[in-house]
Amino acid sequence: MAYDFSYLKVKISDTEDWLKKEFFSIRTGQATPAILDSVRVDSYGAKLPIIQVAHVGVEDARTLRIVPYDASAGKEIEKAIVASNLGLSISSDERGVRVSFPELTLENREALGKVVKEKLEQARISLRGERDHVWSDIQKQMKSGDIAEDEKFQYKEEMQKIIDVGNSDFELLAEKKEREILDK
């Protein structure tokens, strides 16, 4: 009976998706609506994602235009963006809210690089936890007699290869994001 690593592969894929989403929300100096995904706007007594209360579009390389579906929501949108502490400049006009991405300083770039490393480490920690879970499952199956002892070590090697591929994919994502931060 071969050990089924599909659970581990799904967990690695989920962690990679999480990491991509986290990296996508890190500001690089270029206007991207995804940076506002985490912003929640107080609207009619509920905290809603900004995309549910307004249209978010790219005006130019450094500016987003937010047009509320309800004109009275403009102030709440401004408050929510300011409270999110993303380091963006905000101004209002008759058409809605304009969000400007200021030029990144060297200090900001270094700080964002540290955030990228922290997110990468969180992904690695998650991966180690999944590896430990699978390894304990393999050992449990060996103790119950479902797999032989030499199979246990073969499965351990196979598991480690899967983990190594996952870690290398995470590192590639982090390197790409760091280059993006430094090149802007």
Helices and strands as residue ranges (DSSP letters): H 6-24, G 33-36, E 40-43, E 46-49, H 50-53, E 54-60, E 63-68, G 71-73, H 74-83, E 89-93, E 96-100, H 106-143, H 149-183
